[in-house]
Amino acid sequence: MKVAESIPVFERGTFPKSLEWQKAKDQVHEAVECVDWPHGAGTFTIYPERATDKKGLGGNGVLPIKEPCITKLEEFGWEVETLPEIIDGVLGTGDLDAVITTSAGKIAFEWETGNISSAHRAINKLLMGLKFGGIIGAILVVPSNRLKVWLTERIGNIGELRPYFRLWDDAKLQNDEGVLQIIVCEHDAESTGVPRIPKQFGGNSKAGRAMREARRKNAKRKAQRDAKRPRKKSPSPKHRPRHR
């Protein structure tokens, strides 16, 4: 996978110039670039099908994409399974994919796999962590405009986040120290010769609603077919064969 852009939304204080931040950022870049599809192929090739195809059931999923990245970060020493509680009620273990602790504080990593509203929530939580001192650095990965068209509809993406950079740049941080980095990922190639990335049809997504509607219609058609079939009459008791 390619890193199409690496955007410092803001850099405050001395930490963004520290060796610890540079090392963490380099590790994340390397982890993103090791992402491939199909897994094990060495490059990331996407099946070129839009989410709007097949009545909202087309396109590719997103959750399996980040797996090689998280595995690589774990090899680098990031915490990926038992994550620490950052700020009670604000930034918890379920909000992040990985965390690494430095002498200056914690750096949080999140690969966005939700819709655009989810992406805004993720950034708000990271900003809260930076504001109240739970973390000192944050990295968010989102797809490029070229990649988003082949993924789940309304996936969080750089095109819809970019207009808010000026707003986030004014965020107040604890001791005016911290950094927020957005990494934009992009596929290496497109081909119908690779499998689609599996997707989960759940929640209130359009794909989820389409899947539930399709199941409802199938169940209704089955019930109508069953109603039209003549029912077999059971033999009367006097003619019913006896089992010995």
C-alpha positions as CSV (number, residue, x, y, z in Angstrom):
1,M,0.0,0.0,0.0
2,K,1.1,3.6,-0.7
3,V,1.3,6.5,1.7
4,A,-0.2,9.1,-0.6
5,E,0.1,11.9,1.9
6,S,1.3,12.5,5.5
7,I,-0.3,15.6,6.9
8,P,0.7,17.3,10.1
9,V,-2.6,18.9,11.0
10,F,-0.8,20.7,13.8
11,E,2.6,20.5,15.5
12,R,3.1,22.2,18.9
13,G,6.1,22.5,21.2
14,T,9.2,20.5,21.1
15,F,7.8,17.0,20.9
16,P,7.1,17.0,17.1
17,K,10.9,17.5,16.6
18,S,11.9,14.8,19.0
19,L,13.5,11.5,18.0
20,E,10.7,9.6,19.7
21,W,8.0,11.1,17.5
22,Q,10.1,10.7,14.4
23,K,10.7,7.0,15.2
24,A,7.0,6.4,15.9
25,K,5.9,8.2,12.7
26,D,8.5,6.2,10.7
27,Q,7.2,2.9,12.2
28,V,3.6,3.8,11.3
29,H,4.6,4.7,7.7
30,E,6.4,1.3,7.4
31,A,3.4,-0.5,8.9
32,V,1.0,1.1,6.5
33,E,3.2,0.4,3.5
34,C,3.4,-3.3,4.4
35,V,-0.4,-3.6,4.0
36,D,-1.3,-5.8,1.1
37,W,-4.3,-7.5,-0.6
38,P,-4.7,-10.3,-1.0
39,H,-2.8,-10.8,2.2
40,G,0.6,-12.2,1.4
41,A,0.7,-10.7,-2.1
42,G,3.2,-8.0,-1.2
43,T,1.2,-5.3,-2.9
44,F,-2.3,-3.9,-2.4
45,T,-4.6,-4.5,-5.3
46,I,-8.2,-3.5,-5.0
47,Y,-11.2,-5.0,-6.8
48,P,-12.6,-2.1,-8.8
49,E,-16.3,-2.2,-7.8
50,R,-18.2,0.7,-6.3
51,A,-20.2,0.4,-3.2
52,T,-23.3,1.7,-5.0
53,D,-23.2,-1.3,-7.4
54,K,-25.6,-4.2,-6.8
55,K,-28.1,-2.0,-5.0
56,G,-25.6,-1.0,-2.3
57,L,-24.1,-4.4,-1.8
58,G,-21.1,-3.9,-4.0
59,G,-17.6,-2.6,-3.3
60,N,-15.0,-3.8,-0.8
61,G,-15.0,-4.0,3.0
62,V,-12.5,-2.1,5.2
63,L,-11.9,-4.0,8.4
64,P,-9.4,-6.7,7.0
65,I,-7.3,-4.0,5.3
66,K,-5.6,-2.8,8.5
67,E,-4.6,-6.3,9.8
68,P,-1.0,-6.4,8.5
69,C,-0.5,-2.8,9.8
70,I,-1.5,-3.7,13.3
71,T,0.6,-6.8,13.2
72,K,3.6,-4.8,12.2
73,L,3.1,-2.2,14.9
74,E,3.0,-5.0,17.5
75,E,6.3,-6.2,16.2
76,F,7.7,-2.7,16.7
77,G,6.5,-2.8,20.3
78,W,3.2,-1.0,20.2
79,E,0.4,-2.2,22.5
80,V,-2.4,-3.6,20.3
81,E,-4.4,-6.0,22.5
82,T,-4.4,-4.8,26.1
83,L,-4.5,-1.1,25.6
84,P,-4.3,1.2,28.6
85,E,-7.2,3.5,29.6
86,I,-6.2,6.9,28.4
87,I,-8.9,9.3,29.8
88,D,-11.9,7.7,31.6
89,G,-15.1,8.3,29.7
90,V,-13.3,10.2,26.9
91,L,-10.6,8.1,25.3
92,G,-10.7,4.4,26.1
93,T,-9.2,1.1,24.9
94,G,-12.0,0.6,22.3
95,D,-11.2,3.9,20.6
96,L,-7.7,3.0,19.4
97,D,-5.9,0.4,17.4
98,A,-2.5,0.8,19.0
99,V,-0.6,2.9,21.6
100,I,3.1,3.3,22.3
101,T,4.5,4.9,25.4
102,T,7.4,7.3,25.2
103,S,9.3,9.3,27.8
104,A,7.2,12.4,26.9
105,G,3.8,10.5,26.9
106,K,1.6,8.2,24.9
107,I,1.2,8.2,21.1
108,A,-2.2,6.9,19.9
109,F,-2.8,5.3,16.5
110,E,-6.2,4.7,14.8
111,W,-7.0,3.3,11.4
112,E,-10.4,4.7,10.5
113,T,-12.8,2.0,9.2
114,G,-16.2,3.7,9.8
115,N,-18.2,6.3,8.0
116,I,-17.4,10.0,7.8
117,S,-19.2,10.7,11.1
118,S,-17.1,8.0,12.7
119,A,-14.0,9.7,11.4
120,H,-15.0,13.0,13.0
121,R,-15.7,11.3,16.3
122,A,-12.3,9.6,16.2
123,I,-10.6,13.0,15.7
124,N,-12.6,14.6,18.4
125,K,-11.6,11.9,20.8
126,L,-7.9,12.3,19.8
127,L,-8.2,16.0,20.3
128,M,-9.7,15.5,23.8
129,G,-6.8,13.2,24.6
130,L,-4.3,15.8,23.5
131,K,-6.2,18.6,25.3
132,F,-6.3,16.9,28.7
133,G,-2.9,15.3,28.5
134,G,-3.8,11.6,28.0
135,I,-1.7,11.5,24.9
136,I,1.0,13.7,23.4
137,G,0.8,12.5,19.8
138,A,-2.0,11.1,17.6
139,I,-1.9,9.4,14.1
140,L,-5.1,8.7,12.1
141,V,-5.1,6.7,8.8
142,V,-7.8,7.4,6.3
143,P,-8.2,6.4,2.6
144,S,-7.5,8.7,-0.3
145,N,-10.1,10.0,-2.7
146,R,-9.0,7.4,-5.3
147,L,-9.3,4.5,-2.8
148,K,-12.6,5.5,-1.2
149,V,-14.7,4.9,-4.3
150,W,-14.0,1.2,-4.1
151,L,-14.7,0.9,-0.4
152,T,-17.8,0.9,1.8
153,E,-20.1,3.8,0.9
154,R,-19.5,7.0,2.9
155,I,-16.3,5.7,4.3
156,G,-14.3,8.3,6.2
157,N,-11.8,9.9,3.8
158,I,-9.4,12.7,3.4
159,G,-11.5,14.7,1.0
160,E,-14.3,15.2,3.6
161,L,-11.9,15.9,6.4
162,R,-9.6,18.4,4.8
163,P,-11.9,21.4,5.1
164,Y,-11.7,21.1,8.9
165,F,-8.0,21.3,9.2
166,R,-8.1,25.1,10.0
167,L,-10.6,24.4,12.8
168,W,-8.5,21.6,14.4
169,D,-5.3,23.7,14.1
170,D,-6.8,26.0,16.7
171,A,-7.3,23.2,19.2
172,K,-6.0,24.0,22.7
173,L,-3.5,21.4,24.1
174,Q,-2.2,20.8,27.5
175,N,1.0,22.9,27.9
176,D,0.6,23.7,24.2
177,E,2.5,20.5,23.4
178,G,1.4,17.8,21.0
179,V,0.9,16.7,17.4
180,L,-1.9,15.4,15.2
181,Q,-0.9,13.6,12.0
182,I,-3.2,12.2,9.3
183,I,-1.9,9.6,7.0
184,V,-3.6,9.1,3.6
185,C,-3.4,5.5,2.3
186,E,-3.9,4.4,-1.3
187,H,-3.9,1.2,-3.3
188,D,-1.1,0.1,-5.6
189,A,-3.3,-1.3,-8.4
190,E,-6.8,-2.2,-9.5
191,S,-7.8,-5.6,-10.9
192,T,-10.8,-7.9,-11.2
193,G,-8.4,-10.8,-10.8
194,V,-8.3,-10.4,-7.0
195,P,-11.1,-11.2,-4.5
196,R,-13.2,-8.5,-3.1
197,I,-12.3,-7.5,0.5
198,P,-15.0,-9.0,2.7
199,K,-17.3,-6.5,4.3
200,Q,-19.6,-6.6,7.4
201,F,-23.2,-5.7,6.8
202,G,-24.3,-4.3,10.1
203,G,-25.5,-1.2,12.0
204,N,-27.3,1.5,10.1
205,S,-25.1,1.5,7.0
206,K,-26.8,1.5,3.6
207,A,-25.2,-1.9,2.9
208,G,-26.6,-3.2,6.2
209,R,-30.1,-1.9,5.4
210,A,-29.9,-3.3,1.9
211,M,-28.9,-6.7,3.2
212,R,-31.7,-6.8,5.8
213,E,-34.2,-5.7,3.1
214,A,-33.0,-8.5,0.8
215,R,-33.4,-11.0,3.6
216,R,-36.9,-9.7,4.4
217,K,-38.0,-10.0,0.7
218,N,-36.5,-13.5,0.4
219,A,-38.4,-14.6,3.6
220,K,-41.7,-13.1,2.2
221,R,-41.3,-14.8,-1.2
222,K,-40.6,-18.1,0.6
223,A,-43.7,-17.7,2.7
224,Q,-45.8,-16.9,-0.4
225,R,-44.5,-20.1,-2.2
226,D,-45.2,-22.2,0.9
227,A,-48.8,-20.8,1.1
228,K,-49.5,-21.8,-2.6
229,R,-48.3,-25.4,-2.2
230,P,-51.1,-27.9,-1.6
231,R,-50.9,-29.4,1.8
232,K,-50.6,-33.2,2.1
233,K,-53.4,-34.7,4.0
234,S,-52.5,-36.9,6.9
235,P,-53.9,-40.4,6.8
236,S,-56.9,-40.9,9.0
237,P,-56.2,-42.8,12.2
238,K,-57.9,-46.0,11.0
239,H,-55.8,-46.1,7.9
240,R,-52.6,-45.0,9.5
241,P,-50.0,-47.8,9.3
242,R,-49.0,-49.3,12.6
243,H,-45.3,-49.5,13.5
244,R,-44.2,-52.7,15.2
